[in-house]
Amino acid sequence: MKSTTIDKFTGAAMAAPMVLGIGAFGLVPFLMVVWYSLHEWNPLAGTFDFSGVANYLRMFTDPQIPTSVGATLGFAGLLMVLNIPLAMLLANLLNTGLKGITAFRVIYFAPVVVSSVAWVVVWSYLLAANGGINAVLAAIGIDGPNWLMDRRTALPTVVVVQVIKGVGMNMILFLAALQGIPNELKEAAALDGASRRRVWQHVILPLMTPTILLVMILTMIGGLDTFVPVMVLTQGGPEGTTTVLPYLVYRTTFQDLEFGYGSALGVMMFVLVLGLTAIQWVARRKWVHDEV
């Protein structure tokens, strides 16, 4: 065998497990969901009747859809607005050479590795009407709201819980990007008379834009795919204000036993995530460094 043939064979062999895994646990299940979405399926009744696009047409008249899509987009948007700037700020603080900074990196990253269910359960007690947070507020003379049962506070509260849980991951990504910027570039800009603000604006930030794009996409997908916090903290309430699409899919499929319609909702959620990701990917040419 020629060396090029061996290299190709080796590369294909190394990629094969990932390709097979994606096909078996990603593509095949998705195609099955699409097939199920074209049927009226009730396993308990033993019915599996072809209905074509009826489940998709039903979405246009389902009053839950606008509320759920709005809650999903609101959740993802607020998550990005809070998570990304905070992660950037923490990364800049931790990029200093201060003594003991490694301990703070561990503290900020620790929530990322904690079980999502355990994390949210603890917060459910803290955020209860008579929970720890309101007890602290009462001690300083503030009457705290019922964080999870008030229409005005429920969605932002769940978002904040997710921000605290996941900001450490984005912080690490930004920190790696900051530490990958050559000091020579910053020093050259400073020698040319650039202030610290201009060095940040015209040297550091442009070189970080690929990482910023990655963080934006990952955070947006995570926000659109959030289920555990809503399931544990609010169960979609109050009055549907936190009924994000993943929770609506779960409730429709496994509580209402409308497996066909639930599958159609899952396909719609996939299309929504894919569309928003594609928009960000296309828009990257306008602002990501070295993109043409």
Steps between C-alpha positions, in 0.01 A plus 500: 500500500611853428541731796211721380269199485604394850443853627152509347415160644629601844304823494181321394547236771546765768196696383278193457394461868386863515320478165328175598407644841348812348309288250373247754418739784435822309388464140297179531301616807433835330367331187279282721364812673418650159321176407306497827400864447305392191279270708241510775665267750370389836694200639247440778212473252715311252429746217751614240312667215659699219382862506741674264576860591196533729718531810697781339185684390368471854785718622354802321186482714653379827486790751792351692747546213537883498538507879749215500709637213503841669609348830770297324642795308476721808682241709778452243536874437517593867741215566736630234473860620589403857734206449739621231594843643535350848720220367714757316535712814599201713749383237668840499516507879645150513753576228695714744802363679361554848597254769235238575312559174498124428267445796251747354513320164402179675220673693351657188523177301372267774126546423562374144589151623217480755202285400236720337217341698683536832587861418141593416351317799721701736391822332135397524532511879694826496244668271185379680273767648633412847843394374851614574515796262183660634618431854816701430295779343261502796796539735582833335137613485414398142188298423615267223262377228397143432777468245373195314126563516491866393453566127746789515784312666462133405680500163785737601552296817537174310740673261715627788518146642624378162747787467663417833509133400658545160701823503813313607522311171484817290747662739752222433457537124553875516795456735665260256445750218650783704806296591547400136548861385874571449634760742708644215188637332382674816844637573539629144167681521596653834835619358310668216315703761177301528322526834388187688148557371619522141719191541194313623274640228731467200733211589355269763131506409546433125725203575237362739212518253527132390465394863218749553317345203546152645375611842199677348397191303547261792317731742212554260459128435516431874237765564265366233546145631446568871278248676621402848471843671148552367394147589624522857441865586177608329346215295432758231315743726381742603239526223736357241762774535780243530358233270798481268484271197693205651259492793200533266631203299535296819156593631325438167672168442522337841217663696239558230615183316488675161815343366444606140437864583784497752733370229388781269579753774842342534562542128389862522743559786779345294421729206496802732840415649646422157365824352633726776837322494519543122424872534787544744730293282424708188524829692847409628651627174410853604680507833717193565873565454658342190162396357451580132 
